[in-house]
Amino acid sequence: MKLIDKVGADDLSQSPVNPVFEPFQGTVIPVAQPYLPDRKRLDAYIDGIYQRRWLTNNGPLVQLLTERLQAFLGVRNLLLVSNGTLALQIAYRALNIHQSVDGQPAEAVTTPFSFAATSSTLVWEGIKPVYADIDPSSWCLKPEHIAQQITPQTRAIVPVHVFGNICEVEKIAAIAAEHHLKVIYDGAHAFGVGYKGGSALSWGDATTLSFHATKIFHCIEGGAIIFKNQEDLERAKHLINFGITGPDVVEAVGINAKMNEFSAAMGLSLLDEYMINIEGREKIWQRYYRELSDQVIRQKRMADISNNYAYYPVVFKNTAEMLEVQKKLLKINISSRRYFYPSLDTLEFYNASEPKIASQDVASRILCLPVFYGLSDNIVSKIIDIVNGK
Ligand SMILES: *Cc1c(COP(=O)(O)O)cnc(C)c1O
């Protein structure tokens, strides 16, 4: 591993990074802005890629990022992939939940309050999403509602750790054990979140992550799957590489979901600067937390979890009030985002059987406020004033 030591950028840990700036002057301030690492740091990794000409197929930077992420997150059996959407699809395949049951399509109980990919990946793999409703205060799947949706065709539960809030993982594990179901957490929002002294990402048979540019930790595009069992990890390693298991052996139907070396170089550079990024976000998050009026509803976060300061969602009294705030912000060139909206059970192509009231209600009134490293205090003050109705 000498080669890797040489391209490692630890020696650059003191170099200056992204100065605070007033972003996009004259244009619209985004809800999320990708963090970019120091150029010298990134270049040091890229120089190594140029020397080796090993660009993809489990290269040395992908191997190094795998090791560093496992140590950083406190998890085992982590597999890097090309994005968070394929991470979900590979997890379903590796855990074999896509196979039909008695000639009927397999079902997975999931949440309508998520990004489209949580449901689209199920449908793409021939699995029928069956929606359970969320808890109206935590915005994560309510375990009691999950149990009600289980049928003889159910193979899995696919919950989401919404905005880095952690689901009721013990209760979900008990339901899964009772009904012999797999649990795949969409952990795209929960990078780095701890629970009761361990990683929140170790729960379930698998947890998936997204390293898309707008996420707190990113590889431009990228993702990962954290498996409970090593056999599932080994199966997934082949699935992401066309099902190839040896020089002349194709053992199963696979796909291409490999991470490349340039993406890993970005990830390694960002990991070196992770605390700078998070401390910048924390300051903004804490100001919203302290200074926003009690009139706006916040997410009720699970006890014993840590915060990654990824998002700041607020829920207003009604849709009209939310739209009014969004309009006022846009008037001074600040964007906000209706996220998650629409509630996925309202989309006809997902064939929901009945409306999920709590999910539709939160989705109709929610707005995510800008949180990113480099967002100025001045802008944050303006956002707070508008949300508070000043
Ligand atoms: C971002 C995101 C995804 C998709 O990840 P990509 O890397 O963009 O494919 C899936 N689920 C949730 C909850 C997300 O936020």
The ligand as a Tripos MOL2 file, in Angstrom:
@<TRIPOS>MOLECULE
LIG
   15    15     1     0     0
SMALL
NO_CHARGES

@<TRIPOS>ATOM
      1 C1        -30.4630   11.6180   -2.9150 C.3       1 LIG1
      2 C2        -31.3910   10.5440   -2.4980 C.ar      1 LIG1
      3 C3        -31.4720    9.3190   -3.1970 C.ar      1 LIG1
      4 C4        -30.8040    9.0770   -4.5300 C.3       1 LIG1
      5 O1        -29.4330    9.1360   -4.5180 O.3       1 LIG1
      6 P1        -28.6180    9.4690   -5.8820 P.3       1 LIG1
      7 O2        -27.1920    9.3400   -5.4520 O.co2     1 LIG1
      8 O3        -28.9820   10.8560   -6.3030 O.co2     1 LIG1
      9 O4        -28.9900    8.4480   -6.8960 O.co2     1 LIG1
     10 C5        -32.2880    8.3200   -2.6810 C.ar      1 LIG1
     11 N1        -33.0120    8.5110   -1.5530 N.ar      1 LIG1
     12 C6        -32.9870    9.6800   -0.8760 C.ar      1 LIG1
     13 C7        -33.8020    9.8110    0.3780 C.3       1 LIG1
     14 C8        -32.1880   10.7310   -1.3300 C.ar      1 LIG1
     15 O5        -32.1890   11.9000   -0.6670 O.3       1 LIG1
@<TRIPOS>BOND
     1     1     2 1
     2     2     3 ar
     3     2    14 ar
     4     3     4 1
     5     3    10 ar
     6     4     5 1
     7     5     6 1
     8     6     7 2
     9     6     8 1
    10     6     9 1
    11    10    11 ar
    12    11    12 ar
    13    12    13 1
    14    12    14 ar
    15    14    15 1
@<TRIPOS>SUBSTRUCTURE
     1 LIG1         1 GROUP 0 **** ****
